[in-house]
Amino acid sequence: MTTTAPSGFVRDEMIAPAEPPHVRASMLGWIGERLFNSFGNATLTVLGIVGLAALAWPTLRFLLLDAVWRGTERTDCLAETVGHDVGACWPFIWAKFDQLMYGFYPASERWRPNLVYGFGALLLAPLLVPRVPHKTLNAVLFFGVFPLVAGVLLVGGVFGLPEVETRLWGGLLVTLVISFTGIVGSLPLGILLALGRRSDLPVVRSASVVFIEFWRGVPLITVLFFATYMLPLFLPGNWKIDGLLRVLIGVILFSAAYLAEVVRAGLQAIPRGQFEGAMALGLGYWRMMGLIILPQALRLVIPGLVNSFIALFKDTTLVLIVAIFDLLGQLRASFSDPNWATPATLFTGFAFAGIIYFVVSFAMSRYAMFTEQRLRAR
Amino acid sequence: MRRPSGDDGVEAPPPVALVYNPKVRSALYQLALVLTVAWLGYQFAVNAAANLGARNIASGLGFFSNTAGFGVNLSLIAFEETDTYGRAFVVGLLNTLLVSGIGIVLATLLGFAIGIGRLSSNWLVARIAGGYVELIRNLPLLFQILFWYLAVLSTLPGPRQSLSIFGTIFINNRGFVVPALRPAEGFVYVAAAFGLGVLAAIALGLWAKRLRERSGRSVPVLWKAAALVVGLPLVTFVAAGLPIDADLPRIQGFNFVGGTRIIPEFLALLAALTIYTASFIAEIVRAGILAVPRGQTEAGLALGLRRGQLLRLILLPQALRIIVPPLTNQYLNLTKNSSLAVAIGYPDLFAVFAGTTLNQTGQAIEIIAITMAVYLALSLVTSVLMNLYNSRVRLIDR
């Protein structure tokens, strides 16, 4: 290659070949390769081990080793009584457990939420397993019939059930009611908005776009304030809407805008041929959508729907700002109980609620990943 | 899906009732929608007027010039109880911008570090980063805000038992007390030296780039640039006789005098927003880097680049194109989420305006509408800015 003009970019003598890479199959080899292959990596590894130990050991001691498990009052959780440093004060949780789960739902009526949980679990479990047949019937029961039954059971006032006002509801019950109603109520609206956004009719399309972008552009808390303080002003003066219902309306409007975008992604993924095929068969718009397009599109967006549900589940915590006592709100209220004021109370409460939130969200996110992989495998 | 109309001259369609004509039909649907919306709007307006009249609530924006009568615990501009609601609005807006601005910077740094960490060849680092993302993403943000505020910051020791860092920064349950720094006479030279350093560093970078393009010789600039930007002002600072007045905090009685107190509400909100958003940014960064084809990594390694160079010169520039749009979304989310400040009493726009002002004036319609409009406008501005950046880093097809 002597004909090439000299250039700063090109080397003119060969460099010595590099050593072949070492492949070590042993355990030590793996550690050397993955953790200590360079000075920088070794430093990171050591720092990581030290950091983990500094975090994990106190956590373990707090939650299990030094924790107080049995007791009936705050003195059982004080270091003077126990004789060593105390970790979590679990008796606090046992004492507040009913409140954290049901709020002030009357104790004699708590079989009703429990029955609702039971129904819900019975209908939900087969819906989540792809192999179980009768998915359509199952979905209709879960999304259509179950909310009505649950509503009647929880509110009461008919069939001889005493009425339980929603301001008595609280804790995990309210968290679950809001997230479930939010998703069930917003799904039909979200689908309509998604269809509207892809509609040929300019007025419908722009109305959908404005609606979606508006609710997506404002924080949920402003939506909750809108529903709590502004909505009653817009309705005739003799209409009294329940506080929980107002929040539900706000959550449904907010979450419908997000679901619309999820569903729209599914609609866009359906090949054009499906639309054309349906039209060639002479189906009108609604039958084309209902029989051909939506069944395919909704199946595609199951992971997205589950992810929206996780977001909604976490977002329900915001209702405590408008004085609805969900799990977190009930927890915060229980902190102010002077009968349980110990140094460990706060951390114990956060640990308990944190575990609930984490387990539910994590399980759902794993389920979303599972459905995603199933879709990809097809 | 436009249906073919009958005017293409093939064969006139059989006569049908007017309602089956697609054009008439779509016009009818749209008219129905418009009428419904208009009717709803009219009903709302009538009801609102009646309700406001019945409750004796004023309407209009006149309240902006009324005296607020409440104090705030953090304000970037001077604010007294005798100031107006209008000024309180500005105070809240500035506080929202303050916490979101700092939060965005910190969350980006932390998020990129963790996202890159998840792809590290170091097994332990990748696992720690993965654990962070899973843990933080699955806990509600408000839970985290309350955790930092109630469980961490308010259980710190009281002012007299403050944890002290070299006697200059004090950490206690009423926040962090840091020295207040005020520029003294002669500080202008330091500022000038800083400006000069930045200009010189830019010039050095340009020169090095030109040299590399011409001759292929690459000159390490980073350290020299850092020396120019940091060192030059530092030397001037010492030479000018340390022209800064540091007001060191010291304990007097039960509290601190001097220094600046950073309120715990700000710290808790900032910590929670940063840590929460960083976990989402980390996932975006990871997905962006993974989307760069593997051949790019291999080609970079074959050229003899080190891992740091590979990341900086090959992977990140390509990944950024994928990262920027969802990253914008996260910035918007962080800004919107800063409204959760109301739960712990950080005086952001929402807490000051939709919280206290709404409580005092009762003008729900105006106040909530304005609050929503501000957040919408912030969203819009952020989107526009990020779209500008996005069009800059976009792949240009030749």
Chai-1 contact restraints between the chains, C-beta under 6 A:
chainA,res_idxA,chainB,res_idxB,connection_type,confidence,min_distance_angstrom,max_distance_angstrom,comment,restraint_id
A,G8,B,S215,contact,1.0,0.0,6.0,A-B,restraint_1
A,G8,B,G216,contact,1.0,0.0,6.0,A-B,restraint_2
A,F9,B,G216,contact,1.0,0.0,6.0,A-B,restraint_3
A,R34,B,W123,contact,1.0,0.0,6.0,A-B,restraint_4
A,L35,B,W123,contact,1.0,0.0,6.0,A-B,restraint_5
A,L35,B,L124,contact,1.0,0.0,6.0,A-B,restraint_6
A,N41,B,N122,contact,1.0,0.0,6.0,A-B,restraint_7
A,L44,B,N122,contact,1.0,0.0,6.0,A-B,restraint_8
A,L44,B,V125,contact,1.0,0.0,6.0,A-B,restraint_9
A,T45,B,L124,contact,1.0,0.0,6.0,A-B,restraint_10
A,G48,B,L124,contact,1.0,0.0,6.0,A-B,restraint_11
A,G48,B,V125,contact,1.0,0.0,6.0,A-B,restraint_12
A,G48,B,I128,contact,1.0,0.0,6.0,A-B,restraint_13
A,L201,B,S26,contact,1.0,0.0,6.0,A-B,restraint_14
A,L201,B,Q30,contact,1.0,0.0,6.0,A-B,restraint_15
A,V203,B,Q30,contact,1.0,0.0,6.0,A-B,restraint_16
A,V203,B,L33,contact,1.0,0.0,6.0,A-B,restraint_17
A,G217,B,L376,contact,1.0,0.0,6.0,A-B,restraint_18
A,G217,B,S379,contact,1.0,0.0,6.0,A-B,restraint_19
A,V218,B,M372,contact,1.0,0.0,6.0,A-B,restraint_20
A,V218,B,Y375,contact,1.0,0.0,6.0,A-B,restraint_21
A,P219,B,K336,contact,1.0,0.0,6.0,A-B,restraint_22
A,P219,B,S339,contact,1.0,0.0,6.0,A-B,restraint_23
A,P219,B,Y375,contact,1.0,0.0,6.0,A-B,restraint_24
A,I221,B,S339,contact,1.0,0.0,6.0,A-B,restraint_25
A,T222,B,T371,contact,1.0,0.0,6.0,A-B,restraint_26
A,T222,B,M372,contact,1.0,0.0,6.0,A-B,restraint_27
A,F225,B,A354,contact,1.0,0.0,6.0,A-B,restraint_28
A,F225,B,I368,contact,1.0,0.0,6.0,A-B,restraint_29
A,F226,B,I368,contact,1.0,0.0,6.0,A-B,restraint_30
A,Y229,B,A364,contact,1.0,0.0,6.0,A-B,restraint_31
A,M230,B,A364,contact,1.0,0.0,6.0,A-B,restraint_32
A,M230,B,I365,contact,1.0,0.0,6.0,A-B,restraint_33
A,M230,B,I368,contact,1.0,0.0,6.0,A-B,restraint_34
A,L233,B,A48,contact,1.0,0.0,6.0,A-B,restraint_35
A,L233,B,N51,contact,1.0,0.0,6.0,A-B,restraint_36
A,F234,B,F44,contact,1.0,0.0,6.0,A-B,restraint_37
A,F234,B,N47,contact,1.0,0.0,6.0,A-B,restraint_38
A,F234,B,A48,contact,1.0,0.0,6.0,A-B,restraint_39
A,L235,B,N47,contact,1.0,0.0,6.0,A-B,restraint_40
A,P236,B,N47,contact,1.0,0.0,6.0,A-B,restraint_41
A,G237,B,N51,contact,1.0,0.0,6.0,A-B,restraint_42
A,F275,B,M1,contact,1.0,0.0,6.0,A-B,restraint_43
A,K314,B,P140,contact,1.0,0.0,6.0,A-B,restraint_44
A,T317,B,P140,contact,1.0,0.0,6.0,A-B,restraint_45
A,T317,B,L142,contact,1.0,0.0,6.0,A-B,restraint_46
A,T317,B,F143,contact,1.0,0.0,6.0,A-B,restraint_47
A,L318,B,L142,contact,1.0,0.0,6.0,A-B,restraint_48
A,I321,B,V342,contact,1.0,0.0,6.0,A-B,restraint_49
A,I321,B,A343,contact,1.0,0.0,6.0,A-B,restraint_50
A,L328,B,F143,contact,1.0,0.0,6.0,A-B,restraint_51
A,L346,B,L150,contact,1.0,0.0,6.0,A-B,restraint_52
A,L346,B,A151,contact,1.0,0.0,6.0,A-B,restraint_53
A,F347,B,A151,contact,1.0,0.0,6.0,A-B,restraint_54
A,F350,B,F147,contact,1.0,0.0,6.0,A-B,restraint_55
A,F350,B,A151,contact,1.0,0.0,6.0,A-B,restraint_56
A,G354,B,L139,contact,1.0,0.0,6.0,A-B,restraint_57
A,Y357,B,L139,contact,1.0,0.0,6.0,A-B,restraint_58
A,Y357,B,P140,contact,1.0,0.0,6.0,A-B,restraint_59
A,F358,B,N138,contact,1.0,0.0,6.0,A-B,restraint_60
A,F358,B,L139,contact,1.0,0.0,6.0,A-B,restraint_61
A,S361,B,N138,contact,1.0,0.0,6.0,A-B,restraint_62
A,F362,B,N138,contact,1.0,0.0,6.0,A-B,restraint_63
